[in-house]
Amino acid sequence: MRVLDAINRPAPSLSFEFYPPQSPAAAEALAARAATLDATGPDFVSVTYGAGGGDVTRRAASFEAMEILGGATEAARLAHLTLAGHQRSELVYAIAQFVAAGAEGFMALRGDPPGGPRAPWPDGGELTYALDLVELLSEQTNLPIGVAAFPYGHPTAASLEHDAAVLARKQAAGASFAVSQVVFDPAAYFRLRERAIRAGATLPIVPGIMPVTAGSKEDKLVAFSGAPLPAALSARLAAAPDPAAREAHGTEWAVETVRALIAGGAPGVHLYTLNSTQAAEAVAADLATARGVGRRR
């Protein structure tokens, strides 16, 4: 299983996350970006799933993206799956579609209710928690299952310790690795790892990295994730005279963060690309020596 092999080997893993396309032009752009980043030698790539489960069209776009990535990269492909907005039968169907499209593993995620991560969960669903989805995936497939980990705690968690205990329960249900939400401060990741171990969660936790560049998507994701920007990073970004300088500062911070994470024993890094390549390429290039890889072409 290539995803687990990459995460568990001594050298750090590298993975990229993409959004599914919403138009033919976006599908072509996704293929081009994935091919560009494939030259850095990623171990696996992932494709997100529609917010709140999405409608039928958006779900189909995720299945299509899985096939597009298969033609653009040599890396293993990981499918995100959220239970929000789904009945059990719909999830079983989505699992089968992703497997048919070439998925080699899954990220089992609860997703967010329509009102956002802190909004009340709507009634009527057959599955409620990501733990339920882990159990369903374990029934339906023998592929690796990843779950989310939260350096600052899930928005609805009673405490950080409770959040770590939930992660341990997900591992017991069949999860074999975790990917954290955005990490800007390595210390936050190491505290998460320590809490997880105390709670009995021994699965590897791959830190999620997002270079803060000049786009609004990054600002929205930072606000949505609840990950605070370190004061030093905020100062660098505020002092940037133009978008290019802001992107340079954000990329430099990401590179420094990854170095500290790998030095501290993180099993690899997962880059939230937001379907962009320049900053992700820079981080991957800096990590190449530690990974012992060169460019593929």
N, C-alpha and C positions, 0 to 999 in steps of 0.2 A: 504494500500500500504506500504509494509514493508520498502522500501528504504526511503521514506519520513518520515514514523513514526520514524525511527531510527535517522534521521538527525534533526528532529524537537523536539525530546524529551529533557528533561532537562539534562540527562546524556550524555556524549560525545559518538558519534558513532565511530565505527572502521570498516574500509574496506580495502581490498587488491586488487591489480591489477595484472593480469597475462597476459602473452603472449600466443597466440595460438600455439599448437604444430605443428612441420613440419615433424614429422616422427612417426612411431608407438612407438618407444622407448621414444620419447619426450612426447607422449600422456600419457604413463604410468607414466613418471616422473611428469607430471602436476597433475595427479590424486593423486599421493603420496604427493606432496607438498601442494596441496590444503587441503588434509585430515589432514596433520600435522598442518597447520595454522587454520583449522576449530576448533581445540581443544582450541584455544584462544577465541572462541566465537565471530567471526566477524558478523556484521549486514548484510553486503553485500559484494560480490566480483564482480570484473569486468574483462572482457576479451577484449583486444585490437583488432583492425582491421588492415588489411594489409596497410602498408604505401602506399600512393598514390592510395588507393583503392585496391591495390594488384591485382593479377590475380585470375582466377576462383578458382584455387587450394587453394590459400591463404585465399580467402573469405570462402571457405568451411571449412578450418581449424578453423576459428573463430566460425562457427556454431557448429562444432564438440566440440570445447572447451566448449561452453555453455552447451552441454549435459554432458560432462565429469565432469564439476563442479557440475552439478546437482546430480551426483552420489557420489561426494566426500565431499560435504559440506551441512550443514543445512541452510546456509545463503542465502539471496535473491541474484539473479544474475542480473547483469547490463551489457548490451551490448554496446560497443562502435560502432559508425557508422560514417564513414567519407564520404563526398560527392566527394572528389577528385577522378577523373577517372571514375565517374559513370554518367549514364543517369538516369532520373527520374524513369523509369520503373525498372532499376536495383536496385535502392534504395527501391522501393516498395517491390520488391521481397526479398531483404535482411531483411527488417523489418518483413515480414511474416515468413521468415525462423527463425529468432531469437525468435520471439514470439512462434513459434511451438517448439523450442528447450528449452523453459522455461524462457526466459528473462522476468524480472519483471520491467524493466525500460531501458532507453537508455541514452547514452552520445552522444549528437549531436555535431559533430566536422567537421570543414572544411577539415582538413587534409592539407598536404603540397604538392605543385607541385613537379614534379620530380627533379627540381633543388634545392630543399630545401625551408625553410620557407620564405626566402627573394627573391626567384626567381619570375619572372612574372607568373601570372596565365594563363594557356593555354586557348585558345579560344575553343568554341564549346560545352561547358557544358550547361545543362539546368538550373542547380543550381550553384550559385557562392559562397555564403556565408553560414556560419553556421546558420545564421538567417533563410535562406531559408529552411534548413534541419529541424530546429525547427518547422517551419510552416507545413512542410510535415508530420513530426511525429505527430503533433497535429491533422492532418487530418486522419491519418491512425490508430492511437491507442490512448487509454486514459491512457496509462502507464506514470509514471513520466519521465520527460525529464530533463537531466542535461546538462550543457554546461561548457566550459572551462573559467577560469578566469586567468588573467595574472598579477602577482605581479609587474613585471617590464615592463608591457605593451606588446601588441602583436607586433611582429617585423615590421608589416606594418602599425601600428596605427600612426596617425598624432601626437597624444599626449596621455598622460596618461588619461587626462580628456575625450578625444574622445573614448578611449578604454572603460572607465567606462560607457559612454553613450551607446555604443554598447551592453554592458552587460544588461543595462536597457531595451533596445529594445528586446533582446532575452527573457527576463522575460515577457514582454508584449505580445510576440508571443506565449508563452506557457511554457517556461522553469520554473521549480519549484525549482531548486537548481543548484549550480555551484561547480566545483572542480578546485582548483588552480593548476597551474604548480608548479614545485618543489620549496619548501620554505626551505631555510637554515637559514634565519634571521627572527625571529618572527615579527620584526618591519615592514618588507616589507609586510607581510600579513595584519597587522593592517592598514597600509596606504592604501592598496588595498580596504579593507572593508570600510574605511572612504570615499574614492573616489566613491565607488559604491553607498553608501547611499546618498551622495550629488547629484549623477546623477539620483537618484530615483530607484535604484536597491535594493530591500529589500529582495531578495531571500537569503537563507543561503549559505555561501561560505565555503566549506570544504577545508582546506589546504592540499596540496599534499606533502608528506614526502618521501624522498629517502635516506636511510642510505648510505653514501659513504663508500664502502668496498674496496676490493682489485682488483676488476675486471675492464676491459676496458669498459664494457657496461655503467657503471656509468659515466665514464669520457666523453663518447660520448653524453650521455643524458644531462649531465650538459652543455656541449658546445652547444648542439642543442637548449636547452631551453632558453639560455641566462641568466640563474640565476647565479650571481656571487658567488663564494665561499667566505665567510667572511675570513678576514685575519687571525683571530684566528684559524679557522678550517684548513685553508691551512697550518698554522704553525704546528699544531698538526700532520697533515698527513705527512708533509715533515720530521718531526722528528721521524716518525715511523721507527724502524729498520727492519721491515719485514712485509709481507702482513697481518699476524695475528694481529700485533699491529695496522696497518692501519685500519683494520676492526673494532677493538675494539674502536679506537678513533672515527671513523665514526658513529658507533652505539651509543656511549656515547653522541655525539653531537646531534644525532637524538632524543634520549630520552630527553635531556635537552630542545631541541626545542619544542617537543610535550608538555612538562610540561608548558612551557611559553605560548604556544598557548592556551591550555585548561584553564590556569589561566586567560587569557585575554578574554575568552568568545568564542573561536572557537567552532563550533558545533560538532566537531569530527576531525578525521584525516583519510586521504586516503593514504595508503602506496604503493608506487611503488616498488613491490618486485623484479622485473626483474627475476622472476621465481626462487628466492632464499628464504630461510626460516629463517636462523639463526638470522640475524639482525632484521627481521620483528617480530619474536617471542619475542625478547628482548624488543622491543618497546611496543608490545602488553601487555607483562607481566607487564611492569611498569605502563601502563595505566589502568590495570584491576581494581585497587582500585577505581579510579575515575568513572569507568563505572559500578561498583558494580556487576562484573561478576567473575566467576571462570572458570577454565578449564572444557571443556565439557567431556573429558575422558583422 
